[in-house]
């Protein structure tokens, strides 16, 4: 299992869950929320506020995860606010994962390690954007 996130400001690192490890609330909290999401304000967003959203996976919507987010992330979309099956709000599941998989698996991989390297390589190429705020026009223009 692989986890990643995107934003107008960039992308998170890929997080590979070790083979055989079940993704439950505890694993999600340890491997994703504490190690990646908690520091997004400092890393990706340069100490600016951000809104965190995730999909409706059971590990994301559990009370444990929702409570952790309430205590550690100033602004996030709660499970009650999340619209189900929304391609506009979930580009990872409705677009990016399939493109990443197609590119990384274009040729057969000989091992899990080779697949991980291919995914890393494609992730680095796939989502390189630079955010530039819109130009502000003076009121006289």
For each residue, the residues with C-beta under 8 A, 3 or more apart:
1: 16 17 21 23
2: 14 15 16 17 119
3: 14 15 17 31 32 36
4: 11 12 13 14 15 92 123
5: 11 12 36 37 40 92
6: 10 11 12 91 92 96 127
7: 10 11 44 45 50
8: 129 131
9: 44 45 50 131
10: 6 7 44 127 129 131
11: 4 5 6 7 123 127
12: 4 5 6 15 36 40 44
13: 4 36
14: 2 3 4 119 120 123
15: 2 3 4 12 31 32 35 36
16: 1 2 116
17: 1 2 3 21 23 27 31
18: 21
19: 112
20:
21: 1 17 18 27
22: 27
23: 1 17 27 28 57 59
24: 27 28 58 59 62
25: 28 29 58 59 62 64 65
26: 29 30 64
27: 17 21 22 23 24 30 31 59
28: 23 24 25 31 32 33 59 60 65
29: 25 26 32 33 34 64 65 68
30: 26 27 33 34 35
31: 3 15 17 27 28 34 35
32: 3 15 28 29 35 36 37
33: 28 29 30 36 37 38 65 68 69 72
34: 29 30 31 37 38
35: 15 30 31 32 38 39
36: 3 5 12 13 15 32 33 39 40
37: 5 32 33 34 40 52 72 73
38: 33 34 35 72 73
39: 35 36 42 43
40: 5 12 36 37 43 44 45 50 52
41: 44 45 47 48 49 50 74
42: 39 45 46 47
43: 39 40
44: 7 9 10 12 40 41 50
45: 7 9 40 41 42 48 49 50
46: 42
47: 41 42
48: 41 45
49: 41 45 74 75
50: 7 9 40 41 44 45 75
51: 75 76 77
52: 37 40 69 73 75 76 77
53: 76 77 82 89
54: 57 60 76 77 82
55: 60 82 90 92 93
56: 60 61 79 82 84
57: 23 54 60 61
58: 24 25 61 62
59: 23 24 25 27 28 62 65
60: 28 54 55 56 57 65 79
61: 56 57 58 65 66 79 82
62: 24 25 58 59 65 66
63: 66 67
64: 25 26 29 67 68
65: 25 28 29 33 59 60 61 62 68 69
66: 61 62 63 69 70 78 79
67: 63 64 70 71
68: 29 33 64 65 71 72
69: 33 52 65 66 72 73 76 78
70: 66 67 73 76
71: 67 68
72: 33 37 38 68 69
73: 37 38 52 69 70 76
74: 41 49
75: 49 50 51 52
76: 51 52 53 54 69 70 73
77: 51 52 53 54 81 82
78: 66 69 81 82
79: 56 60 61 66 82
80:
81: 77 78
82: 53 54 55 56 61 77 78 79 89
83: 86 89
84: 56
85:
86: 83 89 90
87: 90 91 94 95
88: 91
89: 53 82 83 86
90: 55 86 87 93 94
91: 6 87 88 94 95 96
92: 4 5 6 55 95 96 97
93: 55 90 97
94: 87 90 91
95: 87 91 92 98 99
96: 6 91 92 99 100 126 127
97: 92 93 100 101
98: 95 101 102
99: 95 96 102 103 126
100: 96 97 103 104 119 122 123 126
101: 97 98 104 105
102: 98 99 105 106
103: 99 100 106 122 125 126
104: 100 101 109 115 118 119 121 122
105: 101 102 108 109 115 118
106: 102 103
107:
108: 105
109: 104 105 112 114 115 118
110: 114
111: 114 115
112: 19 109 115 116
113: 116 117
114: 109 110 111 117 118
115: 104 105 109 111 112 118 119
116: 16 112 113 119 120
117: 113 114 120 121
118: 104 105 109 114 115 121 122
119: 2 14 100 104 115 116 122 123
120: 14 116 117 123 124
121: 104 117 118 124 125
122: 100 103 104 118 119 125 126
123: 4 11 14 100 119 120 126 127
124: 120 121 128
125: 103 121 122 128
126: 96 99 100 103 122 123
127: 6 10 11 96 123
128: 124 125
129: 8 10
130:
131: 8 9 10
132:
133:
134:
135:
136:
137: 141
138: 141
139:
140:
141: 137 138
